[in-house]
Amino acid sequence: MTLTDIAAPSVFETLESEVRSYCRAWPVVFERAVGSRLYDEDGRPYLDFFAGAGSLNYGHNNPVLKRALLDYLADDGVTHGLDMSTTAKRAFLETFRATVLEPRALPYKVMFPGPTGTNAVEAALKLARKATGRQTVVSFTNAFHGMSLGSLAVTGNAAKRAGAGVPLHHAARMPFDDYLDGQVTDFLWFERLLDDAGSGLDHPAAVIVETVQGEGGVNVARAEWLRALAELCRRHEMLLIVDDIQMGCGRTGEFFSFEEAGVTPDIVTLSKSISGYGLPMSLCLFRPELDLWEPGEHNGTFRGNNPAFVTATAALDAYWRDGALRERTLGRADRIRSALLDLCGDDERTGLAVRGRGLVWGLEFADGERAEAVCRRAFETGLLLETSGPRGEVVKLLPPLTATDDELDEGLGVLARSVRHTAGRPAA
């Protein structure tokens, strides 16, 4: 073997930080993306059931959104505007009010924090503390709310919390729905702590919750559990924050994931697919009486991402003027559930379980090694999947909401063959 036979390290390996992660699971160089597929630089296609971790609900380079963006840029539209008033921001706000807020009788004010999900969570936590004068925020087991310090404090994952490097304070943890396998009445422990002056739990400012814990393992909260939580917050004068960063924008069927439960949170965070095109953007929504900010009290250089306003407006116009996307997503949920249940019944290993809503689904294995092996095999055969859960034991499915029926069937078929392959049985 000569030196020329050994591949030189790539610029990613020599220059980029070791912190990178997704590229380790999918060790190719991607070049372009269209609809539900990514293509590497050799032209090989990969069906994408990851969708930018939920930031590409409408697929890659959605033509309607792309046309709006290209037209805006061709007309020299404002690209950077801080929080200045622009025509792009006005069009988004008017469309968001008409297509999302007013049809749902939601009275929210709209705040543009920094353009990431974790910044929206930081804004929500700061506002809850400012409004109540209290510090503690309650979150739930296996929650994930972001990687900045405030968000990490209300996150459950031990590995992610360890990355903070400092103590994470002013948060308390409670069990998520079914965490105790139904053996304890919902919120019995939480309410006892709230009522007992000797419990050591400071009166919380707020409770923050995901209706479906994506990173936590696709743990789905029941509608009745969410309603009981909202009532508990009301009785104890705690604000209810719903983190809809990954599960909002139609991922569970309705535009907001909490709609099924019939609750109205005090504060809602949105990001990921709100721009519709993968462009950075986030929102913090809250009841008008909570709008206690002083000018500039929570700001950021890129909170006015005008190209994202343009694609967000196009996405709302194209997909949320009627209920067609909602009905399509809910119908496909039954299709995926049925396929995954059939797959579980076909697997001889114990511990396999299915859970999900809309177009977010998890296939739980007994251990993380098997789940990782399934995702690795799926990638080898042209499908992008990731694992989630505290031990990486859940294979998570996040296909674009715009995927065709044939693409869904194709992806489910690759998943089934990958599960059988890793069980040591014929994959055909």
C-alpha positions as CSV (number, residue, x, y, z in Angstrom):
1,M,0.0,0.0,0.0
2,T,1.3,3.4,-0.9
3,L,0.5,6.8,0.6
4,T,-1.7,7.6,-2.4
5,D,-3.9,4.6,-1.5
6,I,-4.8,6.1,1.8
7,A,-7.6,8.7,1.7
8,A,-6.6,12.1,3.0
9,P,-8.5,13.4,6.0
10,S,-11.3,15.7,4.8
11,V,-11.6,19.3,5.7
12,F,-14.4,18.4,8.0
13,E,-12.1,16.1,10.0
14,T,-9.1,18.5,10.1
15,L,-10.8,21.8,10.6
16,E,-14.3,21.3,12.0
17,S,-14.9,20.7,15.8
18,E,-15.4,17.3,17.3
19,V,-18.8,18.5,18.4
20,R,-20.4,17.6,15.1
21,S,-22.8,14.6,15.4
22,Y,-25.2,14.0,12.5
23,C,-22.5,13.7,10.0
24,R,-21.0,10.7,12.0
25,A,-24.3,8.8,11.5
26,W,-24.5,9.7,7.8
27,P,-20.9,9.8,6.6
28,V,-21.4,11.2,3.1
29,V,-21.2,14.7,1.6
30,F,-24.6,15.9,0.6
31,E,-24.9,18.2,-2.4
32,R,-28.5,18.9,-3.1
33,A,-32.0,18.2,-1.9
34,V,-35.5,18.2,-3.4
35,G,-38.8,17.3,-1.8
36,S,-38.3,14.2,0.4
37,R,-34.8,13.4,-0.8
38,L,-31.2,14.3,-0.3
39,Y,-28.5,13.5,-2.8
40,D,-24.9,13.0,-2.0
41,E,-22.1,14.4,-4.2
42,D,-22.0,11.1,-6.1
43,G,-25.7,11.5,-7.0
44,R,-27.0,8.8,-4.7
45,P,-30.5,9.6,-3.3
46,Y,-31.5,9.2,0.3
47,L,-35.2,9.3,1.4
48,D,-35.3,11.8,4.3
49,F,-37.4,10.7,7.3
50,F,-35.4,13.2,9.5
51,A,-36.5,16.4,7.8
52,G,-34.0,18.7,9.4
53,A,-35.0,17.5,12.8
54,G,-38.5,18.7,12.0
55,S,-37.5,22.0,10.4
56,L,-38.5,20.8,6.9
57,N,-42.2,19.9,7.3
58,Y,-42.8,21.0,3.7
59,G,-39.8,19.2,2.3
60,H,-36.5,20.4,0.8
61,N,-36.6,23.3,-1.6
62,N,-40.4,23.4,-1.6
63,P,-41.1,25.0,-5.0
64,V,-43.8,27.4,-3.7
65,L,-41.6,28.7,-0.9
66,K,-38.5,28.8,-3.2
67,R,-40.3,30.9,-5.8
68,A,-41.4,33.4,-3.1
69,L,-37.8,33.6,-1.7
70,L,-36.1,34.0,-5.1
71,D,-38.6,36.7,-6.1
72,Y,-38.0,38.6,-2.9
73,L,-34.2,38.4,-3.3
74,A,-34.4,39.4,-6.9
75,D,-36.2,42.5,-5.9
76,D,-33.5,43.5,-3.4
77,G,-35.8,42.8,-0.5
78,V,-34.4,43.6,3.0
79,T,-32.5,40.6,4.3
80,H,-31.3,41.9,7.6
81,G,-33.6,44.2,9.6
82,L,-33.1,43.6,13.4
83,D,-36.6,44.4,14.7
84,M,-37.3,47.2,12.3
85,S,-40.6,47.3,10.5
86,T,-40.4,45.8,7.0
87,T,-42.9,44.8,4.4
88,A,-41.8,41.1,4.8
89,K,-42.5,41.2,8.5
90,R,-45.8,42.9,8.0
91,A,-46.9,40.3,5.5
92,F,-46.0,37.5,7.9
93,L,-47.7,39.0,10.9
94,E,-50.9,39.7,8.9
95,T,-50.9,36.2,7.4
96,F,-50.1,34.5,10.7
97,R,-53.0,36.4,12.4
98,A,-55.4,35.5,9.6
99,T,-54.5,31.8,9.1
100,V,-53.4,30.7,12.5
101,L,-54.4,33.0,15.4
102,E,-57.9,34.2,14.5
103,P,-59.3,30.9,13.3
104,R,-58.3,29.4,16.7
105,A,-59.4,32.4,18.7
106,L,-55.9,32.7,20.1
107,P,-55.2,36.3,21.4
108,Y,-51.4,36.0,21.4
109,K,-48.9,38.8,21.0
110,V,-46.0,37.7,18.7
111,M,-42.4,38.2,19.7
112,F,-39.4,37.5,17.5
113,P,-36.5,36.4,19.7
114,G,-33.2,35.2,18.3
115,P,-33.9,32.8,15.4
116,T,-33.4,29.5,17.3
117,G,-35.6,27.3,19.3
118,T,-33.5,27.6,22.4
119,N,-33.7,31.4,22.3
120,A,-37.5,31.2,22.1
121,V,-37.4,29.0,25.2
122,E,-35.0,31.5,27.0
123,A,-37.4,34.3,26.2
124,A,-40.4,32.3,27.5
125,L,-38.6,31.5,30.8
126,K,-37.5,35.1,31.3
127,L,-41.0,36.4,30.6
128,A,-42.6,33.9,33.0
129,R,-40.2,34.9,35.8
130,K,-40.7,38.6,35.0
131,A,-44.5,38.3,35.0
132,T,-44.7,36.3,38.3
133,G,-41.7,37.5,40.3
134,R,-40.9,33.8,40.9
135,Q,-37.9,31.8,39.8
136,T,-38.6,28.1,39.7
137,V,-39.8,26.5,36.5
138,V,-41.2,23.0,36.5
139,S,-40.4,20.7,33.6
140,F,-40.7,17.0,33.0
141,T,-38.7,13.8,32.9
142,N,-37.1,13.2,29.5
143,A,-37.8,16.8,28.4
144,F,-35.6,18.5,25.9
145,H,-35.9,22.3,25.5
146,G,-32.5,23.4,24.0
147,M,-28.8,23.7,24.6
148,S,-28.4,27.2,26.1
149,L,-28.2,27.3,29.9
150,G,-31.8,28.2,30.7
151,S,-33.1,25.6,28.3
152,L,-30.7,23.0,29.7
153,A,-31.9,23.7,33.2
154,V,-35.4,22.5,32.2
155,T,-34.0,19.6,30.1
156,G,-33.9,16.1,31.4
157,N,-31.2,14.4,29.4
158,A,-28.1,13.8,31.6
159,A,-25.6,13.9,28.8
160,K,-26.9,17.2,27.4
161,R,-27.1,18.8,30.8
162,A,-23.5,17.7,31.6
163,G,-22.3,19.8,28.6
164,A,-23.3,23.0,30.5
165,G,-20.2,22.8,32.7
166,V,-21.9,24.8,35.5
167,P,-24.8,24.0,37.9
168,L,-28.2,24.4,36.4
169,H,-30.6,26.0,38.8
170,H,-34.2,27.3,39.3
171,A,-35.9,24.2,37.9
172,A,-37.8,21.3,39.3
173,R,-38.6,18.0,37.6
174,M,-41.9,16.1,37.6
175,P,-42.9,12.8,36.0
176,F,-44.2,13.1,32.4
177,D,-47.4,11.3,31.4
178,D,-47.1,7.5,32.1
179,Y,-43.6,7.8,33.5
180,L,-44.7,5.7,36.4
181,D,-46.7,3.2,34.2
182,G,-50.0,4.4,35.4
183,Q,-49.4,3.3,39.0
184,V,-49.7,6.7,40.4
185,T,-52.6,9.2,39.9
186,D,-51.7,12.0,37.5
187,F,-50.1,14.9,39.3
188,L,-50.6,13.4,42.8
189,W,-46.9,14.1,43.7
190,F,-46.8,17.5,42.1
191,E,-50.0,18.7,43.8
192,R,-48.9,17.4,47.2
193,L,-45.6,19.3,46.9
194,L,-47.5,22.5,45.9
195,D,-49.9,22.2,48.9
196,D,-47.3,21.3,51.5
197,A,-45.4,24.3,52.9
198,G,-42.7,21.8,54.1
199,S,-42.1,20.2,50.7
200,G,-39.2,22.5,49.8
201,L,-40.6,23.3,46.4
202,D,-40.7,27.0,45.9
203,H,-43.9,28.2,44.3
204,P,-43.2,27.8,40.5
205,A,-43.4,30.7,38.1
206,A,-44.4,28.3,35.3
207,V,-44.6,24.8,33.9
208,I,-43.0,24.0,30.6
209,V,-44.0,20.9,28.6
210,E,-43.8,19.3,25.2
211,T,-47.0,17.5,24.2
212,V,-44.9,15.0,22.4
213,Q,-41.3,14.6,23.6
214,G,-39.4,14.1,20.4
215,E,-35.8,14.0,21.7
216,G,-37.0,12.2,24.8
217,G,-38.2,9.2,22.9
218,V,-41.5,10.2,21.2
219,N,-43.4,10.1,24.5
220,V,-46.9,11.2,23.8
221,A,-49.0,13.0,26.4
222,R,-52.6,12.1,26.6
223,A,-55.1,14.9,25.9
224,E,-56.7,14.4,29.4
225,W,-53.3,14.6,31.0
226,L,-52.6,18.0,29.3
227,R,-56.0,19.3,30.3
228,A,-55.3,18.3,33.9
229,L,-52.0,20.0,33.8
230,A,-53.6,23.2,32.4
231,E,-56.1,23.1,35.2
232,L,-53.4,22.5,37.8
233,C,-51.5,25.5,36.6
234,R,-54.6,27.7,36.7
235,R,-55.5,26.7,40.3
236,H,-52.0,27.3,41.5
237,E,-51.4,30.5,39.5
238,M,-48.5,29.0,37.4
239,L,-48.1,30.0,33.8
240,L,-48.3,27.1,31.3
241,I,-45.6,27.1,28.6
242,V,-46.0,24.7,25.7
243,D,-42.7,24.1,23.8
244,D,-44.0,23.5,20.2
245,I,-40.7,23.9,18.5
246,Q,-40.5,20.5,16.9
247,M,-44.2,19.4,17.2
248,G,-45.8,22.6,16.0
249,C,-46.5,23.7,12.4
250,G,-48.6,20.7,11.7
251,R,-46.3,17.9,12.7
252,T,-49.1,16.3,14.8
253,G,-51.9,17.2,12.5
254,E,-53.2,20.5,13.9
255,F,-51.0,23.6,13.5
256,F,-50.3,23.6,17.2
257,S,-49.8,20.2,18.9
258,F,-51.9,21.3,22.0
259,E,-55.1,21.9,20.0
260,E,-56.2,18.3,20.3
261,A,-56.3,18.7,24.1
262,G,-58.4,21.9,23.9
263,V,-56.0,23.9,26.1
264,T,-54.8,27.5,25.6
265,P,-51.2,27.9,27.0
266,D,-50.1,31.2,28.4
267,I,-46.9,31.1,26.4
268,V,-46.0,29.1,23.3
269,T,-42.6,28.7,21.6
270,L,-42.3,27.9,17.9
271,S,-39.2,27.5,15.6
272,K,-38.0,24.8,13.2
273,S,-40.7,24.6,10.6
274,I,-42.2,28.1,11.1
275,S,-40.0,29.4,8.3
276,G,-41.0,26.4,6.2
277,Y,-37.7,26.4,4.3
278,G,-35.2,25.5,6.9
279,L,-34.2,29.2,7.4
280,P,-33.6,30.3,11.1
281,M,-36.7,31.7,12.7
282,S,-38.5,31.4,16.0
283,L,-41.5,32.9,17.8
284,C,-42.5,33.4,21.4
285,L,-46.3,33.8,21.6
286,F,-48.0,34.9,24.8
287,R,-51.2,36.4,26.2
288,P,-51.3,40.2,25.8
289,E,-51.3,40.9,29.6
290,L,-47.9,39.2,29.8
291,D,-46.3,41.6,27.4
292,L,-44.3,43.3,30.1
293,W,-41.0,43.6,28.2
294,E,-39.1,46.9,28.2
295,P,-37.8,47.8,24.7
296,G,-34.7,45.8,23.9
297,E,-35.0,43.7,27.1
298,H,-34.6,40.5,25.1
299,N,-33.1,41.2,21.7
300,G,-30.7,39.7,19.2
301,T,-28.9,40.8,15.9
302,F,-30.7,38.2,13.8
303,R,-34.2,38.3,15.3
304,G,-35.5,40.0,12.0
305,N,-34.7,37.3,9.5
306,N,-36.7,38.7,6.6
307,P,-36.1,35.9,4.1
308,A,-37.5,33.6,6.7
309,F,-40.6,35.8,7.0
310,V,-41.1,35.5,3.3
311,T,-41.0,31.7,3.2
312,A,-43.1,31.5,6.4
313,T,-45.8,33.6,4.8
314,A,-45.7,31.5,1.6
315,A,-46.0,28.3,3.7
316,L,-49.0,29.6,5.7
317,D,-50.7,30.7,2.4
318,A,-50.0,27.4,0.7
319,Y,-50.8,25.0,3.5
320,W,-52.9,26.6,6.2
321,R,-55.7,28.5,4.5
322,D,-57.8,25.3,4.7
323,G,-57.7,22.0,6.5
324,A,-56.3,19.8,3.7
325,L,-52.9,19.3,5.1
326,R,-54.3,18.6,8.6
327,E,-56.6,15.9,7.2
328,R,-53.9,14.4,5.1
329,T,-51.5,14.2,8.0
330,L,-54.1,12.6,10.4
331,G,-55.0,10.1,7.7
332,R,-51.4,9.1,7.2
333,A,-50.9,8.6,11.0
334,D,-53.2,5.6,10.7
335,R,-51.2,4.3,7.8
336,I,-47.9,4.5,9.7
337,R,-49.3,3.2,13.0
338,S,-50.6,0.1,11.2
339,A,-47.3,-0.5,9.4
340,L,-45.3,-0.2,12.6
341,L,-47.7,-2.4,14.6
342,D,-47.4,-5.1,11.9
343,L,-43.6,-4.8,12.2
344,C,-43.7,-5.2,15.9
345,G,-45.8,-8.3,15.6
346,D,-43.4,-9.7,13.1
347,D,-40.4,-9.2,15.4
348,E,-39.5,-12.1,17.8
349,R,-37.5,-9.9,20.1
350,T,-39.2,-8.5,23.3
351,G,-39.5,-4.9,24.3
352,L,-40.6,-3.5,20.9
353,A,-43.2,-0.7,21.2
354,V,-44.8,1.9,19.0
355,R,-46.0,5.4,19.8
356,G,-46.6,8.6,18.0
357,R,-49.1,11.2,16.6
358,G,-49.6,12.7,13.2
359,L,-46.3,12.3,11.3
360,V,-44.0,11.8,14.3
361,W,-43.5,8.2,15.3
362,G,-41.1,6.2,17.5
363,L,-40.2,2.5,17.4
364,E,-38.8,1.5,20.7
365,F,-36.3,-1.3,21.1
366,A,-35.0,-3.0,24.2
367,D,-31.6,-1.3,23.9
368,G,-29.9,1.5,22.1
369,E,-27.5,-0.7,20.2
370,R,-30.3,-2.3,18.3
371,A,-32.0,1.0,17.5
372,E,-28.6,2.4,16.3
373,A,-28.0,-0.7,14.1
374,V,-31.5,-0.3,12.5
375,C,-30.7,3.4,11.7
376,R,-27.3,2.4,10.3
377,R,-28.7,-0.3,8.1
378,A,-31.5,2.1,6.9
379,F,-28.8,4.6,5.9
380,E,-26.9,1.9,4.0
381,T,-30.0,1.2,2.0
382,G,-31.0,4.8,1.4
383,L,-33.1,6.1,4.3
384,L,-32.2,8.7,6.9
385,L,-33.5,8.0,10.4
386,E,-32.3,9.1,13.8
387,T,-32.5,7.7,17.3
388,S,-33.9,9.4,20.4
389,G,-34.7,8.6,24.0
390,P,-32.5,8.6,27.1
391,R,-30.5,5.6,25.9
392,G,-31.0,6.1,22.2
393,E,-33.4,3.2,22.2
394,V,-36.1,4.7,19.9
395,V,-35.9,4.9,16.2
396,K,-37.7,8.2,15.3
397,L,-39.6,8.9,12.1
398,L,-40.1,12.5,11.0
399,P,-41.0,12.4,7.3
400,P,-42.0,15.6,5.5
401,L,-45.7,16.4,5.8
402,T,-45.6,16.7,2.0
403,A,-44.1,13.2,1.4
404,T,-46.1,11.2,-1.1
405,D,-47.9,7.9,-0.2
406,D,-45.3,6.1,-2.3
407,E,-42.5,7.7,-0.4
408,L,-44.0,6.8,2.9
409,D,-44.5,3.2,1.8
410,E,-40.9,3.1,0.5
411,G,-39.5,4.4,3.8
412,L,-41.6,2.1,5.9
413,G,-40.4,-0.8,3.7
414,V,-36.7,0.1,4.2
415,L,-37.4,0.4,8.0
416,A,-39.0,-3.1,8.1
417,R,-36.1,-4.7,6.2
418,S,-33.6,-2.9,8.5
419,V,-35.4,-4.2,11.6
420,R,-35.4,-7.8,10.2
421,H,-31.8,-7.5,9.0
422,T,-30.6,-6.5,12.5
423,A,-32.6,-9.4,14.0
424,G,-30.6,-11.8,11.9
425,R,-33.5,-12.8,9.8
426,P,-34.1,-12.5,6.1
427,A,-34.9,-8.8,5.2
428,A,-37.0,-9.5,2.1
